Amino acid sequence: MFALALEETVVDLDQALWQVWTAMDVPQGFRAEIIEGAIEMSPTGGSRHFTVNRRLAHSLYDHLRGSGYSPGQDGNVIHGLKVLIPDVFVAPDDLAEIEHPDGLGVLASGVALVVETVSPGSESRKRDLVRKHRAYATAGIPVYVIIDDFDEGGSVTVLSGPDTVRGSYARSVRTPYGEDAIVPEGPAKGFVIDAAVTGELL
């Protein structure tokens, strides 16, 4: 009886968070996500953050040309009643194939790759390295890339092989800035994240 009541409470919480999120008027310069039983609001990144993501999206666009896939930025990726907003993602050119039924974003089941560029601060790092790691794996996103200026001079970590039950990735390859990080699978297979994307840390 207790387990059943707890399950109903969790479902009710998810529904409540979804209702609040869909009714929110998010201030300009902020994003709101539903991650692990909470609505998390965070500011969009500064100029360094924007520059890295723009370079990445442009490079991905060239790499994916003619593949039927292309990059997007700062869009809602929805899994059940959870909402994630990656800095960059790769999805089919025809988003109608994976559009949420209410037009609120795209379904995680159709997204091939997501990228987060870590913002400064311990809470931002925990969100991208821990909570979003679990959320993207649970959603079955095949490849999760983390660009992290704050990891010992900077690194790119490429995660693949999502375990949707455990909320983790089977494979993790960390590459220091200055070396080539390579996407191992999917429509962006072979895509290289290098100094042309990450630039130089000041």
VEXVEXBA-326493 format. One line per field, with one value per residue: z, x, y of N, C-alpha, C, O in turn; residue in one letter. Coordinates in steps of 0.02 Angstrom, whole numbers, plus 50000, padded with zeros to 5 digits. Last residue first. Example, Ala and Ser with C-alpha at 12.3 -4.5 7.8 and 13.67 -1.06 7.14 Angstrom:
% VEXVEXBA-326493
n.w: 50354,50390
n.u: 50642,50660
n.v: 49888,49716
ca.w: 50357,50390
ca.u: 50684,50615
ca.v: 49947,49775
c.w: 50394,50390
c.u: 50645,50660
c.v: 50002,49835
o.w: 50402,50423
o.u: 50670,50712
o.v: 50057,49834
code: S,A
//
This chain:
% VEXVEXBA-326493
n.w: 48910,48807,48634,48555,48529,48386,48354,48436,48413,48380,48234,48186,48181,48173,48171,48167,48265,48354,48417,48395,48469,48505,48487,48599,48655,48807,48833,48833,48892,48859,48914,48903,48960,49063,49159,49212,49224,49112,49000,48964,48811,48732,48776,48795,48791,48851,48837,48948,49038,49146,49235,49189,49142,49016,48941,48856,48833,48741,48721,48616,48623,48749,48843,48958,49041,48989,49024,49166,49203,49153,49228,49355,49322,49238,49241,49381,49425,49359,49422,49553,49544,49404,49227,49118,48990,48861,48805,48672,48605,48471,48416,48454,48464,48598,48642,48535,48544,48589,48595,48522,48576,48534,48480,48329,48243,48115,48108,48078,47965,48002,48163,48271,48398,48497,48622,48754,48796,48904,48949,49043,49072,49049,48911,48866,48753,48732,48671,48616,48598,48426,48312,48163,48062,47941,47815,47763,47702,47829,47944,47942,47943,48070,48154,48139,48195,48327,48373,48368,48463,48579,48595,48609,48727,48820,48806,48843,48952,48947,49035,49204,49251,49347,49360,49444,49490,49462,49365,49285,49174,49149,49079,49057,49024,48941,48995,49108,49064,49122,49135,49102,49091,49227,49292,49230,49269,49407,49411,49356,49452,49564,49526,49521,49658,49715,49663,49730,49862,49857,49831,49947,50043,50000
n.u: 52065,52076,52040,51924,51835,51841,51971,52018,51880,51786,51735,51632,51613,51437,51317,51224,51314,51474,51578,51659,51815,51929,52098,52177,52151,52081,52076,51940,51864,51736,51636,51500,51375,51292,51138,51016,50975,50889,50957,51113,51191,51318,51432,51510,51652,51715,51845,51918,52028,52107,52027,51882,51819,51764,51697,51572,51506,51387,51308,51214,51079,50962,50878,50837,50940,51041,50991,50990,51124,51177,51107,51167,51314,51360,51264,51248,51378,51407,51316,51365,51492,51538,51516,51444,51486,51388,51319,51236,51168,51104,50982,50812,50695,50666,50635,50540,50544,50412,50278,50171,50103,50181,50345,50415,50476,50438,50456,50587,50685,50817,50834,50964,51073,51100,51169,51127,50967,50851,50722,50589,50475,50372,50444,50558,50605,50697,50686,50840,50972,50993,51031,51102,51028,51006,51023,51148,51181,51291,51360,51469,51405,51345,51455,51506,51399,51398,51526,51514,51411,51471,51575,51497,51423,51529,51580,51470,51365,51209,51054,51022,50895,50786,50713,50592,50615,50635,50744,50706,50642,50701,50711,50824,50843,50829,50669,50579,50445,50303,50227,50145,50225,50268,50150,50128,50245,50228,50113,50161,50258,50174,50097,50198,50231,50111,50102,50210,50164,50056,50124,50199,50096,50041
n.v: 51605,51463,51459,51344,51241,51233,51222,51123,51006,50875,50795,50662,50526,50540,50603,50500,50372,50382,50453,50605,50645,50771,50803,50922,51042,50986,50806,50699,50554,50450,50321,50208,50193,50312,50303,50257,50127,50123,50163,50188,50237,50252,50387,50545,50636,50785,50894,51017,51125,51139,51054,51098,51208,51200,51069,50996,50840,50751,50601,50498,50446,50463,50403,50461,50422,50506,50631,50619,50596,50718,50810,50784,50788,50887,50991,51015,51035,51155,51240,51235,51292,51395,51426,51298,51185,51146,50998,50919,50767,50670,50632,50626,50556,50546,50673,50774,50954,51068,51087,51035,50932,50821,50869,50805,50720,50755,50890,50915,50866,50842,50761,50831,50874,51023,51129,51145,51071,51068,50957,50901,50766,50682,50610,50718,50843,50984,51144,51220,51274,51235,51101,51028,50896,50763,50721,50737,50856,50903,50881,50967,51093,51085,51075,51205,51279,51228,51270,51409,51423,51375,51470,51589,51568,51562,51692,51773,51669,51572,51602,51552,51433,51338,51185,51100,50928,50792,50791,50937,51042,51211,51369,51504,51681,51787,51839,51731,51628,51597,51436,51333,51223,51213,51175,51051,50982,50977,50895,50776,50744,50729,50618,50521,50521,50477,50348,50290,50298,50210,50091,50078,50062,49940
ca.w: 48928,48870,48687,48559,48599,48422,48312,48456,48423,48420,48278,48196,48152,48182,48178,48107,48246,48321,48395,48406,48410,48532,48451,48564,48616,48755,48852,48792,48909,48836,48926,48880,48964,48997,49151,49203,49275,49178,49020,49001,48868,48760,48730,48827,48747,48869,48803,48919,48986,49084,49227,49205,49211,49025,49009,48845,48884,48741,48761,48629,48608,48700,48788,48898,49053,48983,48953,49129,49218,49133,49156,49344,49362,49246,49178,49337,49450,49343,49350,49539,49563,49467,49290,49142,49062,48876,48856,48696,48641,48509,48409,48458,48397,48560,48653,48578,48508,48579,48647,48491,48590,48511,48536,48366,48315,48132,48114,48149,47968,47970,48092,48260,48329,48488,48552,48718,48783,48851,48949,48991,49087,49078,48958,48879,48801,48717,48721,48605,48650,48487,48339,48233,48071,48010,47841,47802,47660,47766,47934,47945,47885,48010,48147,48118,48126,48284,48370,48327,48394,48552,48586,48554,48663,48813,48793,48775,48929,48957,48975,49153,49249,49305,49370,49389,49506,49511,49427,49294,49225,49133,49132,49031,49067,48967,48942,49091,49083,49079,49154,49115,49030,49173,49309,49225,49198,49379,49438,49323,49382,49563,49538,49460,49608,49732,49644,49657,49843,49873,49782,49883,50046,50000
ca.u: 52103,52054,52091,51963,51845,51778,51931,52031,51951,51783,51791,51638,51674,51496,51376,51232,51257,51418,51589,51593,51779,51876,52036,52174,52213,52084,52097,51995,51882,51803,51654,51567,51423,51320,51210,51029,51021,50866,50898,51076,51148,51292,51389,51476,51601,51699,51784,51912,51978,52129,52100,51911,51840,51822,51706,51629,51514,51453,51307,51279,51136,51000,50903,50797,50873,51047,51000,50928,51072,51205,51091,51094,51279,51400,51284,51190,51340,51446,51312,51297,51486,51501,51553,51450,51479,51449,51316,51298,51160,51162,51040,50874,50720,50675,50703,50543,50553,50482,50318,50215,50077,50111,50301,50386,50489,50442,50388,50569,50613,50800,50817,50899,51068,51077,51166,51156,51039,50869,50792,50609,50539,50356,50388,50555,50556,50700,50659,50772,50927,51019,50986,51104,51060,51009,50954,51135,51159,51260,51297,51481,51446,51304,51409,51546,51420,51339,51507,51565,51400,51413,51590,51545,51389,51481,51623,51497,51396,51280,51091,51034,50965,50793,50776,50601,50616,50585,50744,50759,50618,50702,50680,50792,50842,50896,50719,50610,50516,50327,50279,50113,50190,50315,50182,50078,50231,50284,50111,50106,50277,50226,50064,50161,50281,50138,50051,50210,50224,50044,50075,50233,50141,50000
ca.v: 51666,51492,51463,51405,51261,51242,51267,51192,51023,50936,50811,50734,50552,50496,50646,50541,50413,50348,50383,50574,50620,50728,50793,50858,51037,51036,50874,50723,50623,50466,50391,50229,50138,50293,50313,50328,50152,50100,50201,50137,50252,50189,50350,50488,50608,50716,50873,50950,51114,51170,51051,51033,51210,51244,51093,51040,50893,50783,50663,50528,50403,50502,50363,50476,50395,50433,50615,50632,50546,50653,50804,50779,50737,50826,50961,51005,50977,51094,51230,51211,51222,51384,51429,51367,51197,51183,51049,50949,50830,50694,50587,50666,50571,50484,50648,50715,50892,51052,51118,51085,50999,50828,50852,50861,50709,50684,50866,50910,50872,50906,50760,50800,50851,50954,51110,51202,51068,51117,50974,50947,50799,50747,50603,50646,50820,50912,51098,51198,51298,51264,51152,51049,50960,50788,50720,50676,50801,50923,50844,50895,51073,51096,51018,51148,51291,51220,51199,51374,51444,51341,51399,51581,51578,51507,51633,51775,51731,51584,51581,51603,51454,51397,51220,51148,50999,50812,50752,50888,50996,51140,51329,51444,51623,51775,51838,51796,51629,51650,51485,51398,51245,51230,51238,51104,50993,51014,50963,50812,50754,50780,50682,50538,50538,50543,50397,50294,50334,50281,50116,50084,50120,50000
c.w: 49001,48887,48750,48614,48605,48491,48345,48414,48442,48440,48314,48249,48160,48146,48188,48110,48185,48302,48354,48377,48430,48473,48489,48532,48579,48720,48793,48814,48869,48848,48904,48890,48947,49006,49081,49198,49269,49233,49089,49031,48898,48820,48762,48776,48779,48824,48822,48882,48958,49025,49160,49187,49235,49093,49016,48910,48868,48792,48764,48667,48627,48685,48734,48837,48992,48992,48943,49055,49174,49144,49128,49271,49342,49282,49186,49274,49405,49366,49330,49464,49546,49480,49350,49208,49078,48947,48863,48750,48666,48544,48454,48460,48395,48490,48612,48582,48558,48537,48639,48540,48562,48523,48513,48423,48357,48207,48134,48160,48041,47975,48066,48185,48321,48414,48549,48643,48746,48840,48892,49000,49028,49101,48983,48932,48804,48772,48695,48660,48638,48533,48403,48250,48145,48011,47913,47823,47697,47723,47867,47925,47883,47947,48084,48108,48099,48210,48322,48318,48347,48480,48555,48541,48604,48744,48779,48758,48861,48932,48983,49092,49195,49308,49320,49405,49441,49531,49480,49363,49230,49190,49109,49091,49031,49014,48973,49036,49062,49098,49100,49130,49039,49111,49253,49241,49189,49306,49409,49346,49345,49492,49536,49468,49543,49680,49659,49633,49767,49852,49794,49830,49979,50000
c.u: 52124,52097,52060,52016,51883,51790,51863,51992,51957,51854,51778,51691,51683,51556,51440,51294,51271,51363,51533,51595,51713,51831,51989,52105,52218,52152,52093,52013,51944,51816,51726,51577,51494,51373,51231,51103,51033,50910,50872,51015,51114,51247,51367,51432,51574,51642,51773,51846,51978,52083,52125,51985,51869,51855,51771,51639,51578,51454,51378,51269,51205,51065,50939,50821,50829,50979,51006,50935,51010,51152,51121,51076,51205,51363,51318,51210,51280,51408,51349,51288,51417,51488,51508,51488,51491,51443,51385,51281,51228,51143,51099,50934,50784,50701,50717,50615,50558,50487,50393,50262,50122,50081,50229,50341,50460,50446,50386,50497,50591,50725,50801,50885,51003,51074,51139,51153,51063,50944,50807,50682,50558,50419,50368,50502,50555,50659,50663,50750,50854,50962,51017,51050,51060,51042,50949,51062,51142,51243,51263,51418,51455,51342,51367,51502,51460,51358,51449,51547,51451,51399,51532,51562,51435,51448,51579,51540,51427,51304,51164,51067,50973,50866,50779,50664,50620,50586,50698,50752,50669,50670,50675,50765,50811,50900,50788,50662,50546,50400,50291,50163,50158,50280,50229,50108,50180,50273,50167,50103,50224,50247,50114,50127,50247,50188,50075,50160,50227,50104,50063,50187,50175,50043
c.v: 51662,51552,51493,51401,51327,51271,51280,51242,51096,50951,50877,50748,50627,50526,50605,50587,50455,50397,50352,50504,50587,50708,50746,50850,50972,51032,50922,50794,50642,50540,50402,50304,50159,50241,50293,50343,50227,50131,50182,50173,50191,50201,50284,50454,50544,50693,50800,50943,51044,51159,51078,51033,51143,51235,51133,51079,50932,50840,50689,50594,50432,50465,50402,50438,50405,50400,50539,50614,50556,50599,50740,50771,50731,50771,50894,50969,50963,51032,51166,51197,51194,51311,51418,51368,51271,51208,51080,51000,50854,50759,50607,50620,50610,50496,50586,50689,50834,50989,51106,51120,51054,50897,50863,50836,50766,50672,50792,50887,50862,50919,50830,50799,50812,50938,51038,51191,51130,51115,51021,50965,50844,50784,50672,50636,50743,50878,51026,51149,51281,51286,51178,51100,50980,50857,50744,50668,50737,50862,50858,50855,50997,51073,51025,51085,51231,51229,51187,51301,51411,51360,51362,51508,51564,51509,51572,51715,51724,51651,51604,51573,51507,51421,51278,51188,51040,50884,50782,50856,50939,51100,51257,51405,51564,51716,51829,51788,51696,51662,51536,51453,51314,51256,51260,51172,51050,51030,51006,50885,50794,50796,50740,50606,50559,50566,50468,50346,50343,50323,50190,50113,50132,50063
o.w: 49026,48878,48746,48637,48655,48510,48332,48435,48462,48479,48284,48301,48142,48088,48208,48058,48153,48319,48322,48318,48476,48433,48503,48550,48532,48752,48736,48815,48870,48820,48928,48876,48973,49053,49044,49230,49317,49283,49120,49080,48862,48874,48814,48737,48790,48820,48809,48893,48945,48969,49123,49132,49295,49102,49020,48930,48868,48794,48787,48648,48650,48732,48678,48785,48976,48955,48894,49027,49148,49099,49082,49253,49316,49272,49147,49254,49393,49329,49289,49446,49528,49434,49348,49242,49056,48962,48869,48743,48678,48517,48472,48500,48342,48460,48593,48532,48615,48500,48679,48527,48577,48485,48476,48414,48416,48232,48166,48215,48061,47987,48102,48146,48359,48372,48593,48604,48712,48872,48838,49054,48970,49145,48944,48991,48753,48831,48643,48690,48648,48511,48432,48206,48184,47966,47943,47845,47665,47708,47851,47894,47830,47904,48050,48060,48042,48167,48280,48263,48293,48440,48508,48484,48555,48709,48731,48702,48824,48895,49022,49097,49145,49363,49260,49457,49390,49585,49536,49414,49184,49248,49056,49146,48980,49042,49024,49031,49004,49142,49040,49136,48990,49082,49233,49207,49146,49283,49389,49305,49307,49473,49510,49422,49513,49661,49621,49587,49742,49826,49746,49790,49956,49963
o.u: 52157,52158,52022,52033,51877,51759,51833,51981,51908,51885,51763,51692,51735,51552,51491,51320,51323,51366,51544,51612,51711,51813,52007,52058,52258,52203,52101,51970,51995,51782,51771,51533,51542,51412,51193,51128,51058,50885,50836,51022,51090,51263,51394,51398,51612,51590,51816,51799,52031,52096,52159,52004,51879,51914,51826,51596,51633,51409,51424,51229,51248,51104,50946,50789,50787,50961,50981,50889,50982,51137,51092,51035,51184,51379,51307,51177,51264,51405,51324,51256,51410,51475,51448,51492,51539,51399,51435,51235,51273,51107,51139,50937,50809,50728,50774,50650,50578,50441,50433,50283,50111,50038,50216,50304,50478,50423,50338,50479,50578,50703,50775,50920,50989,51073,51154,51137,51024,50981,50778,50702,50544,50416,50347,50513,50552,50676,50634,50792,50810,50911,51061,51027,51022,51080,50895,51042,51122,51287,51212,51423,51451,51314,51355,51511,51449,51335,51452,51551,51432,51378,51541,51562,51415,51444,51591,51538,51412,51268,51178,51104,50937,50894,50774,50668,50646,50561,50719,50754,50674,50671,50648,50793,50777,50953,50804,50695,50541,50415,50290,50144,50145,50301,50229,50092,50189,50289,50157,50093,50240,50254,50099,50129,50266,50188,50061,50175,50244,50095,50060,50207,50181,50030
o.v: 51708,51550,51542,51347,51361,51321,51332,51298,51128,50915,50928,50716,50654,50546,50632,50607,50448,50456,50300,50495,50546,50751,50689,50886,50965,51019,50902,50838,50608,50583,50368,50344,50132,50243,50261,50390,50258,50157,50221,50210,50147,50178,50264,50487,50496,50725,50758,50980,51015,51181,51043,51014,51133,51252,51105,51118,50903,50881,50655,50636,50396,50453,50378,50439,50363,50354,50512,50584,50508,50560,50711,50729,50680,50712,50848,50921,50905,50983,51127,51148,51136,51272,51432,51317,51301,51249,51045,51040,50813,50800,50564,50573,50627,50449,50573,50684,50844,50972,51132,51176,51113,50919,50911,50787,50774,50621,50770,50866,50805,50975,50872,50832,50766,50983,50998,51236,51164,51153,51015,50987,50827,50828,50714,50651,50709,50882,51010,51117,51323,51312,51146,51137,50951,50873,50744,50614,50688,50821,50828,50803,50966,51039,50975,51048,51210,51192,51142,51273,51387,51318,51323,51486,51533,51459,51534,51690,51677,51686,51649,51524,51507,51428,51269,51221,51017,50902,50795,50891,50898,51122,51243,51408,51572,51702,51859,51736,51715,51702,51521,51512,51348,51306,51318,51222,51093,51085,51063,50930,50840,50854,50793,50647,50609,50624,50514,50384,50397,50379,50229,50155,50189,50110
code: L,L,E,G,T,V,A,A,D,I,V,F,G,K,A,P,G,E,P,V,I,A,D,E,G,Y,P,T,R,V,S,R,A,Y,S,G,R,V,T,D,P,G,S,L,V,T,V,S,G,G,E,D,F,D,D,I,I,V,Y,V,P,I,G,A,T,A,Y,A,R,H,K,R,V,L,D,R,K,R,S,E,S,G,P,S,V,T,E,V,V,L,A,V,G,S,A,L,V,G,L,G,D,P,H,E,I,E,A,L,D,D,P,A,V,F,V,D,P,I,L,V,K,L,G,H,I,V,N,G,D,Q,G,P,S,Y,G,S,G,R,L,H,D,Y,L,S,H,A,L,R,R,N,V,T,F,H,R,S,G,G,T,P,S,M,E,I,A,G,E,I,I,E,A,R,F,G,Q,P,V,D,M,A,T,W,V,Q,W,L,A,Q,D,L,D,V,V,T,E,E,L,A,L,A,F,M
//
